[in-house]
Amino acid sequence: MSILMHAAASPAGGAALGQVAVATAAATAVTVTMLWLAIGHRSGRIRGIGRLAAYGERVSGLPGWAVVPSAIVGVSLLIALFGMYWDISLHIDNGRDAGPLANPAHYLILFGLFGVLFAAVAAIALPQGAVGRTGVRIAPGWFAPTGGIVLLLCAGFALTGFPLDDVWHRLFGQDVTLWGPTHLMLIGGASLATIGALVLTSEGLTARGSDGPRRAPTAVQRRTQRLRTALLAGGLLVALSTLQGEFDFGVPQFRLLFHPVLIALAASVALVVARISLGRGGALAAVASFLVMRGLIALLVGPMLGQTMPHFPLYAAEALVVELVAWRIGRDRPLVLGAVSGLGIGTVGLAAEWGWTHVFMPLAWPPHVMAEAFAVGTIAAAAGGVLGGWIGAAVTPSVPLPRRAGRAALAGFAVVLAAVAWTLPIGAGDGTRAVVTLRELTGGPQRTVQATARLDPAGAADGADWFVQTSWQGGGSVIEPLREVSPGVWRTTAPMPVHGDWKSELRLHTGHDITGVPVYFPADPAIPAPAVAAPDRFERTFVLDKQLLQREQKGGVPGWLQTSAYLAVLAIALAMAAALAWALGRLRRVSSADSGEDDGRFSRQPSMRARSRSASAASSS
């Protein structure tokens, strides 16, 4: 029997209480074990962790509290990323699972997120002395690096999404969308952990130069450090690109315009950070690592595991744009570099991605959508580039920042939110009807058909952003465009399954409206929902597409309850963003102070060198 239950037999309103209890007990045991290891290391009873950190320091030339947790973060996020894409493909191909413990991909996601938590605990527990002036005082004589605090917050933010996700399902049913609020907590926490690792690495590099005499890093160590930073920058690009997941699988529930805007945002932030932190070739190195990671995951999920393969953008043109702009402007003006790079990404970069969608992506961008995509995408990319310039300079102390850079970054963040909000409103159309005729291609229990739809009004699909046949959750997925055979008459181009657990519909997206007409849906007693039969000929009205793709959502939920839930998740997310801004600002302020611009607002933690001088003075006296 498959580990994944069919949708008709799977719960739709939250996991079974037994599975919740097991998951809670396991999470508690893992957390307690981490704390036991940390306390054991701090007390000197457990020496293995210290030896691992010392080995990492010898190999890398960086403090062990920086290099070991950063490596753990990289491996953990890669495992979680694979689990996430596998999980999405399983839900698209097979439907709901029987609970959090019934889906093998969930174990990989949890392993990765707890790995980030372990990295945070290690970064906080490992230091036995000073960690540089960015250290946060935990107890007398115990300072934790700011990057460790960021990782702890990111892991907590992401892991909180798991129990909240179950609560959300119990209250509102399953919102089968990557952009569900609790899903965004899981993705957002993991994504921001890459910035935490960059902060930690920056602190390690700074501490290496300020805590007393050290051997200069060898050529191998310098190359290895550049490779680590390139992988982290590529990881940031991967992390920001996960928000495009619905488009990667061809089942987006938002306007097509959202896709180029998300691509422009991810490229402008991550590639500008990469170019500033790595120098010449940094953006290209980040894209190379992105393509390797995403390519391997696509091969694992698709051909090797036999699930729907996730696609991905190319980002090559965007990287070239950033490199060319940096060649002209340099990285000493990071905000200008980011803004100008964003202008190029929103135009040249998106033009290249338009071509890539016609080669590789499941839903190609039609030419008519590009005018608005260039306009909104350029604004979003310029704002994202300013954010990327601020982040990149914050984790690269040698790069100067103007005094009011924080305000510019805040303004950029506000513009990013506005650009995203512009793409979100969705309409239900004006009651377009379709007379659908089915021609049987395969009979019997494995019935497949070719559908011909005559639309009323006939021009309802003219200039559509997409008009596709979508079949899913029957053991695979089929997403193919319809072909117009005569005015107002459209025909499917691939066999449409209308049997078993398959769900099949015709999806139409024009302007702000995203609608669909069901062709075949099985009965789902867990919701409950009746079957939608597929007779040889029928007439139906296009309805809001969300009613079909998210038929598991509960109806009749009080509006105040849903609004309160969304606001609660939003408040948590904004608090997380504020904490990240605090960490980056703190890192930058201390770097400025070390350059002679001390404003007295950071911790007065003495450096190792200062302690050594004090001890020498005391002994000589």
N, C-alpha and C positions, 0 to 999 in steps of 0.2 A: 504494500500500500504506500502511495506517495506520501512524503512528509508534508506536502502541501495539500490540504483538503480543498475540495471543490467549493466554489463560492456558495452554492446552495446549502452546504452543510456547515459553513464556517460562521462564527459569531460576527455580528455586525455592530454591536454596541459595547465593545470593550472585551478585554481578555477574561478568561475564567479566573475566579478568585484563587484557585489552587495554583495556577501559573503565576499570578501576581505575587503570591506568598513565596514561591520558590525563587522568583527573580529578585524579590526584596531581600531574602535571606542571603542569596549569592552575592548581591551587591554590597550588603553589609559586611560579609565575610572578607571580600576583597579589600574594602576600604579599611577595615580593622587591621588586616595584614600589612597594608601599606604603612599605616600609622605605627604599627609595631616595629617594622623595619626602620622607619625614620627615627623613632625614639631609641632603638637599639644602637643605631649609628651615632646619634648625638651623645649617648651615654658611654660609648666605647665598647659595648658588649658585642656588637656585630661589626666585624672588621672587613667583611667581604665587599661591602659597598664602597668603603674608602679606598680599598685596593683597586677596584674597578675605576674609580675616579682618578686615582694616581696614574693608572695605565693610560687612560684617555688623555691626561695632561701631558704625559711623556710623548705620546704619539702625535698629538695635535699642536702642542705648544700653547694651548688655551687652558684656563683653569678647568678642573674636572667638573665643577658645578655648572659650567656653561656647555662644555662639549658633550658630556654624557646625556643630559636631559634633551639637548637639541637633537641628538641622534635618535633617542627614543621617540621624540615627537615625530620625526620624519618617517620612521618605520610604522608607527602607530597610525598616523594619518593615511598612509598608503593602504594599510589593511582596512581601515574604516572606509576609505574611498571605494575600494573593490567591493566591500560588503554593501555599500549604499547603491551602487549601480546594479549589482546582482539583485538586491532587494527590489529595486524599481522594476527591473525586467521580470522578476518572478510575479509581481503584482499585475503587471500588464499582461503577461502570458497566462497566468493561472488564477488570478483573482485574489480574494481575501485568504489569509492564512488562518489557522486555528488558534492563534495566540502568539505572544512574543517568543515562546520557546519552541514553536513549531516551524519556524523559518530559519534555515541554516545561515542565511545572510545576516540575521540579527546578531548572531554570536560574533561575527567578524566586526560589525559596527560597534558592539559593546566592548570587544577586546581593544579596538582602536581607541575608543573614547576613554576607557580606563587606563590605557597606555599613556594618553595625554595627562590624565590625573596623576599617574605614577611619575611622569617626567616632572610635573609641577612639584610634587612632594619631594622628589630627589633634588631639584634645584633649590628648594627652600632648606632642606635638611643637610645637604652636603657641606656647605661652607663652614669651616671651623675658625676662620679669621675674617678679615675684612673682605668685602666684595667690590670695593670701589665706592665712590660717593653717591651712587644711585641706590645703595642698599637701603632696605626698609628694616627698621629695628623691630625684631620679634620679641626679644628678651635681652637682659643685660649680657653683652658680649656676643649676641647672635643677630647677625644681619642677613636678610634674605635678598637676593637680587630682584629687581623690579620685574624682570622677565618671568621669574618663577611665580610671582603674584599674578601676573597676567595669565599665565598658563593655568593656574589654579582657578581663576575666574572663568576662563574659557571652558575648562573641563566641567566645572560646576554648572555653567549655563547650558552646555550641551546635554549633560546627563540628567538635568532637571527636566529636559524635554521628554524623556521616556515616560516617567509616571504621569506627567501632565498630558501626554498624548493619549494615554488610556482613559484619563478623566474626561478629556475632550470627546473621545468616542462615546463614552457613556452618556454625556450630556447632549451631544449633537449628532451622533452617528459618525460614520467614517467619512472624512473629507478626503476623497481619493485625489489629492493634488499635492505636488511637491511644495506648493506655496501655502500649505496649511500652517497656521501660526506655530504649533508645536514642532512641526517638521522644520520650520525655519530656525527654531531654537537649536535643534540638533545640528543642522547644517552650518548655521552661523557660528556656534561655539567652536566647532571643528575648524572652520575656515579661519577664524580670528586667531587660532592657536599658531598658525604660521607666522603671524606678526609677533606673537609672544616669543617664538623661537628666534626671530630676527633681533628682537630687543635683547634677549638673553645672550646671543652671539655678540652683539655690539658691546654689551657690558663686559663680556669676557675679553674682547680685544682691548678695551680701555683698561681693564684691570691688569692685563698682561704688561702694559706699559707704565703702570703707576704703582705697583706694589713691590718695588725693589728690583735689584739687578737680576736680569734673566738673560739666558742665551737668546740671541736673535733667532727668529724662526728660520728653519732651513728652507731650501728651495722646494723640497717635497711638501713641507708643511704649508708653505704659501700656496702652492697649487691645490693642495687638498682643501685648504680653507676657501679658496675661490670656488672649488667644486661644491663644497657644502652650501655656500651662499647661493650659488646658481640653482641648486636643488631646492633650497628654501624659497627663492624667488619664483621658480617654476611651480613649486607647491602652492604659493599664493595665487598664481594664475589659475592653477587647477581648482583651488578652493573657491575662488570667485566664479569660476565657470560652472560649478555645480548648480548654481541658481538657474542655469539654462536647461536643466535636465529634461523638462517636459518637451522642449523643442528637440533635444538630442534623440528622443525616442519617437517623435512624430505625433505626440498626443497632447499638444499644448491646450490649455484651457484659458489662455489669455490672447489678446490681439497679436497678430504677427509682428506688428511694430515693436512689441516688447523684446523680441529676439535681437534685432540689431542694437537696440539700446543697451541690453545686458552685455552683449559682446563688446561694445564700445567702452562701457564702464569697466569691465574686467581688464581689458587691454590697457586702458589709460592708467588705472591705478597700479596694477602689478608690473607692467613693463617699465613705467617711469621709476618705480621703486627699484627694480632690477638694474636699470641703467645707472642710477645714482649710487647704489650700494656696491656695484661691481665695476663700474667704470666702462671703458670702451668694450663693446661686444656684449654687455650685460643683458640687454633685451633679447638679443639673439640666443644667448645661452639659456635664458629662462624659457623661451619658446621651444628650444630643443628638448629641454628636460620635460616640459609640458607634453610635447608630442610623444616622447618615449613612454611616459606614465599613462597617458590616456590611450595611446595605441595598444599597450600591453593589456590594459583593462578591457578595451573593446574586444580584443582577441580572446581573452579569457571568458568573458560573459557570453559573447556571440558564438563563434565557431567551436570553442572547446566545451562550454557548458550547454550549448544548444538553445540559448535564450535569445530574445530580441537584442540585437547589438546596439549599444549606445554610440551615437555619432558625436562629432565634436568640431568646433571651428578650427581654422588653420593658424591664424594670428601671425603669419609670416610677414605680410605686408605691414601690419601694425608695428612689428618689431623693427623693420627697416625704417619706418617713419620716425620712430623714437631715436634710433641711432643717427639718422641724418640730422634731425633737429639738434641732438646733443653735440654733434660734430660742429654745427654752426654756433650754437649758444654756449655750450659747455655746461658742466653740472654745478658751477658756482652760483647759478641763479636757478635753483630747483623749481620754484613756483612758476617762473616764466617758461622753463623747460617743459614742465608738466602741462601748462595751458596751451602752448604752441603745439606740443605733441598731440594733445587732445584734438586740436583743430584738424590735424592731419589724419588722425585715427578715425574721426567722425566722417571724413570724406574719402580719402584714398583707401584707408583701411576697410571701411564698410563696402566700398566698391569692389574690392578684392573678395570680401566675404560673400557678396552677392553672387559672384562667379562660383565660389566654392559650394554654395548651397545647391547649385545646379549640377554639381559633380558628385557630391557626397551626402548632403543632408537629406532627411526624409521629406521635408517640406521646403521646396525652393521658394525664394523670394520673387514675386512677380515684379516687373519693372515699375509698375505704377506706385508701388509702396515706397520706392526709394526716395522720392522727394521729401516726404515727411520723415523718413528714416535718417536722411542726411541732416535735416534741420534739428530734430530732437536728439539724434545721436551725437551730433557735433557739440551741442550745448552740454549734454551729459558727459561726453568725453573730456571736454575742456575743464569742467568742474572736477571730474574724476582725476584728471592729470594734476590739478592743484593739490588734491588730497594725496596723490601718489608722491608729488614733490615734497610735501610736508613730512609724510611718513619716511620716505627715503632719506631725507636730511636728518630726521630725528635719530635714525639708526646708523647714520654715517657722520660721526662728529666732525670730520674734517671738512664737511660741506657747510658753508655759511647759510644762515637763514635771516631774512629781515625781521626786525623786532616784532612786527605785527603779523607774522606768518600764521599764528594760531587763529587769528580772526579770519584770514583769507581761507584757511582750511575749513573753518566752521561755515563760512559762506558757501564754499564748494559743496560741503555736505548737504546744506539746505537745497542747493540747486539740484543735486543728485536726487534727493527725495522728490522734488517737484517734477523732474523729468520722468521718474518712475511713476508717479501719481498720474501724469498725463496719459500714460499708456493703459491704465487700468480700467476705466469705465467700459462696461460691456452691456449691450442691448439685446433684447429678445426678438428683434425683427418686427415686421408688420403683418404677420400671419400668412406668409407664403405657404402655398399648398403644393403637394406633389402627388401626381397619379403615377404609381410605381407598378411596372410590369416585370415579373420575374421569369427568366428562362432557365430551366433546370439544366445544370451542367453535369452534376453527379447526383444520382438518386439514392434512395435508401436512407439508412441511419446516418450516413456521412454526407448529407445533402449540401451541395453548393449551387449557387445560382449566379446568373448575370442579371443585374438590375438596370432597367431603363426608366428614368424619371422624367415626366413631363411637368414642368413647373408652371405655376400660375401665381403671379404674372410671369410671362415667358422670359422677361429680362432680369429675373431676380438674381441670377448668378453671373450676370455680365460684370466684368471687372472685379470678380471675387478675389479676395486674398488667398483663399483656398476653397475648393469644392472637392472633397475626397470621400472615398469609402473607408470606413474605419471598422475593423473587426478585432476583438481582443478577448482575452481571458478564456479562450477555448483550448489552450495548449500552445498558443503562439499569438502573433498579431499580423494583420494585413492592413497596410496604409498605402493607398494608391489613388492618384487623381482620377476624376471622371472626365470623359471626353464628350464634347458637344457634337452630336451627330446631325442635328438640324436645329433651327432657332427654338430655344426653350426646351430642347430635349437632350438629356445627358445620359451617358451609359458608363457603367463600371468597366474597368480595364483589367481586373483580376478576379478569379473566382471568389465569391463571397460566401463564407460558411454560414449556414442557417440551421444549425443542429447542436444538440448537447448544451454545453456550458458557454458556447460562443455568444458574444453580444455584437451585433452588427448594426451600423447606422450610416446615414449619409450626412456629412458635416459641411456646413456652409458658413463662410466668414466673409462678410462684406462690411467695410467701414468699421463701425463700432459694434456691429451685431455678430454674434457667434451663435448659430442655431444648428439644430439637427433634426432629422426625421428617423425614427426607429424603423428598422427593417425586421430584425429578429432579436428578442431578448428572452432568456429562459425565466421561468418562475423562480422567485427568491423568497422562500418562506421565512428566512431569518429577518427580513426587513419589516414587514412582508411586502412583496410586490408581485403582481400577477405576471404571467407570461405575455409576451407580445408575439403573436403568430406571424408567419411569413407566407400568406396565401399567394396564389399566382398573380393576383392583381388587387391592389388596394389604393385608397386615397387617404393621406394623412397630412397634418399640418406641421410645419417646422416649429419646434419649441426651443426655449433656451437650452443650449447645449449642456449646461451644467446639470440640468434635470436628468439627463441621460448618463453622462459620465460619472456623476456623483449621486446615483439613485439611492445609495446607502444612507445619505444624510436624512436625519429625522425632520419631519414636518411638525409644525405647531409649537416650536420652541419659542418661549417669550423673547421678544426683541431686546428687552433690557438685559436678559441673561447673556445673550450672545454678544451684545455690545460691551458688557462688563468684562466678559472673558477676553475679548479682543484687546480691550484697554489694559487689562492686567498683563497680558503677554507683551504688549507694546511698551509698557512701563519697565518691564524686566529687560527688554531689548535696549531701550534707551539708557538704562542704568549701565548695561554692559558697554555700550558705546562710550559713555562718559568715563568709565573706568579705563578703557583703552586710551582715550584721549589724555587722561591724567598721566598714564604711564609714559606715553610718548612725549608729553610736555615735560614731565619730570626728567626724562632722559636727556632731552634737549637743553633744559635749563642748567643741568649739572655740567653738560659739555661746554656750554657758554661760560659758566662760572670758572671752569678749569682753564678757560682761555682768557680769564681776567675780567669777566663780567658777572661776578658773584652778586646775586640779589638777596642772599640770605634766606631763601625760602625752602631749601632742601636740607636733608639731615646732616648733622655735623659729625658724621662718622669719620674717624681718623683713618687715613690710609695705612697700609702695612709699612710703607717707607717712613711715614711720620712716627708710627709706633716704634720702628727700629731706631730712629734718631733719638726719640725720647728715652728709650731704654739705654742707649749708649751714653747719653748725657747723665743719666742717673747713676750708671755704674762708674763713670769717670769722676763723679763728684763724691 
